[in-house]
């Protein structure tokens, strides 16, 4: 990895990807400015603290802020490299919303100069990097943009999606391979030079469109495979079979590797990005669409299971274990656990307790139902029903003797020793009529 104290970098967006990226770049000695629209985020970073939960991020941010290589602002400044790491949500009809990306490009245009490099990292529909180019071309006609000026372009524009796992972001930002797509080959090579400053993994260059589709493909692949596991869990429930045992046994086959089911799929990537492909090519994506519907439907199925269970025990208090979209993080984006907890709390109010070790308070909508946030020990002492929605390590540590008298719905399979209710007998199928 290279160090260049003369390099100046602006990172647009200081969220779950932007802040770790800015800190890792700042560790190389480059002068990094993180730009965010939220004043409290800027103040937190400038004080050397963090506003998100990620392993070792607090120490890294504290160090680079103290050394003066990272600072934050709500106002952009000129730089050599601009990295866009802002959200790309979808609208109510699942159409992708790239408004934040285009707003970032509009802001960059105010300080852009010849020789600069602009890199989009936000997961985006195919063609978004070209739209960034078009915004810059319109706002800065004095600057020749790639793809419109042949080899005479004044700036470089590329797409390089993040591909990191929450809880391992700082490690994977450095060690994972990167796919770098340029508007032109020259753009890709210039972005490659930048990433080689802090990435140990392989950096592979391609076109911007290929890189954009690569990121969407990775997440759609995961979504389809999780949908298979979730559909298996529905079948197993119907047949009175332990789905985790079935998967464990099936995975002993040398060419089978089934993922684990859960209450749905969450996070800003896997739960969102497949819709970008569906929206772009609706007639060619029946499998991807169905996988999204299966995974969203699994959340509805779990809500129905929990509601029926709580209805059947009218005096019982229920503990919903976890709100995050995956284990051991504080990220609630698109979380199926949060959706389940919210629906159950809407129905049962103050009979609901929430256990989320990575939250200091409940989301406003959840708190307004009368549900309360408690710790694990309090849940064990006071709740007759326990619903596992997230496989946090602290939940796995609860031994059987502490939950033997509980009615348990384990959507994550973390307690294989938990006695399971015997399903009612199914009527014998009549194969002759």
DAJOQUI-V935071 format. One record per residue. N is the residue number from 0. PSI is psi in whole degrees, -180 to 180 (none if undefined). Layout:
# DAJOQUI-V935071
n: <N;N>
psi: <PSI;PSI>
This chain:
# DAJOQUI-V935071
n: <0;1;2;3;4;5;6;7;8;9;10;11;12;13;14;15;16;17;18;19;20;21;22;23;24;25;26;27;28;29;30;31;32;33;34;35;36;37;38;39;40;41;42;43;44;45;46;47;48;49;50;51;52;53;54;55;56;57;58;59;60;61;62;63;64;65;66;67;68;69;70;71;72;73;74;75;76;77;78;79;80;81;82;83;84;85;86;87;88;89;90;91;92;93;94;95;96;97;98;99;100;101;102;103;104;105;106;107;108;109;110;111;112;113;114;115;116;117;118;119;120;121;122;123;124;125;126;127;128;129;130;131;132;133;134;135;136;137;138;139;140;141;142;143;144;145;146;147;148;149;150;151;152;153;154;155;156;157;158;159;160;161;162;163;164;165;166;167;168;169;170;171;172;173;174;175;176;177;178;179;180;181;182;183;184;185;186;187;188;189;190;191;192;193;194;195;196;197;198;199;200;201;202;203;204;205;206;207;208;209;210;211;212;213;214;215;216;217;218;219;220;221;222;223;224;225;226;227;228;229;230;231;232;233;234;235;236;237;238;239;240;241;242;243;244;245;246;247;248;249;250;251;252;253;254;255;256;257;258;259;260;261;262;263;264;265;266;267;268;269;270;271;272;273;274;275;276;277;278;279;280;281;282;283;284;285;286;287;288;289;290;291;292;293;294;295;296;297;298;299;300;301;302;303;304;305;306;307;308;309;310;311;312;313;314;315;316;317;318;319;320;321;322;323;324;325;326;327;328;329;330;331;332;333;334;335;336;337;338;339;340;341;342;343;344;345;346;347;348;349;350;351;352;353;354;355;356;357;358;359;360;361;362;363;364;365;366;367;368;369;370;371;372;373;374;375;376;377;378;379;380;381;382;383;384;385;386;387;388;389;390;391;392;393;394;395;396;397;398;399;400;401;402;403;404;405;406;407;408;409;410;411;412;413;414;415;416;417;418;419;420;421;422;423;424;425;426;427;428;429;430;431;432>
psi: <142;155;131;95;-14;-15;132;135;138;128;119;110;121;50;-148;-24;-43;-46;-49;-38;-45;-41;-40;-42;-42;-30;-24;-8;-10;153;114;132;122;127;129;154;-7;119;-39;-34;-46;-46;-40;-48;-43;-19;2;16;175;155;4;157;118;137;124;2;-37;-43;-40;-47;-44;-42;-46;-30;-42;-36;-11;12;-11;132;166;155;160;-1;132;155;160;150;174;-35;136;123;122;117;59;164;151;79;179;157;-178;-25;17;13;135;143;107;22;-40;-36;-47;-33;-41;-43;-40;-40;-43;-36;-27;-20;8;144;162;139;-11;159;132;124;124;125;-20;136;126;155;154;129;-6;-39;-38;-34;-37;-45;-43;-37;-46;-40;-40;-42;-24;72;-13;-10;129;125;152;147;-10;-11;20;-137;7;15;145;-22;167;139;131;166;128;96;145;151;61;160;123;137;-18;23;-47;-36;-47;-24;-30;-43;-25;149;151;140;119;113;122;153;-37;164;-36;-40;-44;-41;-37;-40;-37;-44;-39;-49;-28;-12;-26;-1;127;-26;171;141;114;131;148;-163;160;-43;-41;-40;-41;-44;-31;-47;-44;-36;-43;-46;-34;-37;-47;-42;-43;-42;-36;-37;-38;-45;-41;-37;-39;-40;-35;-42;-44;-39;-43;-35;0;36;146;108;-33;-35;-43;-46;-43;-42;-42;-35;-6;-15;136;-17;22;131;78;138;179;137;171;-163;12;-159;135;-170;159;-18;-70;-34;-10;-49;-37;-30;-27;-40;-42;-43;-37;-32;70;-33;-16;5;44;-37;-46;-42;-45;-40;-43;-43;-38;-46;-39;-37;-29;-37;-45;-39;-44;-40;-44;-40;-48;-44;-42;-38;-46;-38;-36;-12;76;-20;0;147;137;135;121;115;99;144;-20;164;-14;175;143;31;171;21;117;8;126;29;124;-31;-43;-39;-41;-49;-41;-44;-41;-41;-36;-35;-33;-2;-122;4;-3;132;141;130;109;96;-14;17;137;-20;164;150;148;-47;-34;-41;-33;-15;-15;-7;150;151;124;171;175;-46;-39;-37;-42;-38;-32;-12;126;-24;134;125;114;115;-23;140;52;147;-37;-31;-36;-24;-5;114;166;-38;-24;-11;10;-31;12;152;119;135;107;100;-4;-7;32;-14;75;-18;-3;125;135;142;143;123;153;148;141;141;140;138;138;104;2;-3;none>
